[in-house]
Amino acid sequence: MAEGRTRAAWAEIDLDALAHNVAVLAHSAAPAALCAVVKADAYGHGAVQVARTALASGASGLAVAIADEGLELREHGIEAPVLVLSEVTPDAAEVLVRARLTATVATQRGMEALAAAARHVGTRARVHVKVDTGMHRLGVAPVEAPALVQAAAAEPALRVEAVWTHLAVADGTTADDQAFTALQLRRFDEVVAALAERPRLLHVANTAGAIAWPAARYDMVRCGIGMYGCAPAPGMPGDAAAVVASLRPVLSLKARVSAVRELDAGERPSYGRRRALPERGVVATVPIGYADGVPRRLFDTGSPVLVGGRRRPLAGTVTMDQLMVDCGPGATVGPGDEVVLIGRQGEEEIGAGDWARLLGTISYEVLCGIGPRLPRVYRSAGDR
Ligand SMILES: *Cc1c(COP(=O)(O)O)cnc(C)c1O
């Protein structure tokens, strides 16, 4: 069974689409380099496979949120630069150094712990100093940044490769958002101007910054969501919209019908008996549920799924492991038929962004929510 060991539900990852998106983003950001952000298991797509494909398609390095994610890449033989986007706790510094991960440093204490770990291991640790220009999540304050960079540069056990920051509203379209991004860039430039020496790399932009803010590209951009074929937000401005339009969705969410039954009008499938069948018809059971990342609330949003190339409504509340679909009167659907929850079937397509809009969230959360219980099935032209 191609879909996994025994499971008739899976996430399909189109590695050709991923390679295409990496090439599009790399091209649009050039001459800046592209760092492929593969945190959170590559937004649910599978970090190791995504990392390999991204590196083969134009990415110069990788970024993860936490050191454990970097260790996973190293354990799978990936030797490219891996930037950990948060400062590790002092007790984790040695693990990071031994795995040759690139550290983010945002505090004097973190810098000293890293230097001590590097001395202990007998190596030089690579450092990217993070500046807080307005996101207020992580980073050294701009006024303290030059001194921290200087102190790190003076440590023989450290090699300061980069200074970086992160944008809070690069995907925003209001005048306020635009002004705030411009302010963050100005603060960053002021920090850089105050450094005794310009580091090899300056990097600022996420996907939205990379495609909507040419001035934010510097030497490297850090792209996540665009690689996965989703817009950072609906309604990106100008040139950014053209880039977004050329991206291809990478992940599809699919399952095979496990059971069908014909029910009378008025029957109310699933927990809570929330919806009455409008007419006598076929209801299909599909073995995927909220434990796999299909939000229970999807039923309330009225979001359809694709069966037999048509959009069909859920017949009731999503359960933990299964959901039911109202396939309508006389539907010829049977066990084993493919159901597409996210992706394309025939002429119809449902995107992670469509779920996000209906659920009042962002595509990032939809993708990251696709659970580890679902097998990932990787496809590329070579195996078609
Ligand atoms: C997640 C993340 C990114 C990638 O953001 P996208 O919007 O997915 O491109 C870049 N930089 C940092 C610091 C991040 O945390």
The ligand as a Gaussian input file, in Angstrom:
#p B3LYP/6-31G(d) Opt

LIG

0 1
 C        9.396000      31.092000      10.511000
 C       10.430000      32.130000      10.277000
 C       10.764000      32.510000       8.970000
 C       10.017000      32.027000       7.757000
 O        8.814000      32.738000       7.631000
 P        7.828000      32.550000       6.376000
 O        6.805000      33.603000       6.575000
 O        7.268000      31.179000       6.519000
 O        8.638000      32.704000       5.152000
 C       11.810000      33.394000       8.810000
 N       12.478000      33.892000       9.891000
 C       12.151000      33.556000      11.149000
 C       12.895000      34.137000      12.289000
 C       11.117000      32.676000      11.396000
 O       10.782000      32.363000      12.645000

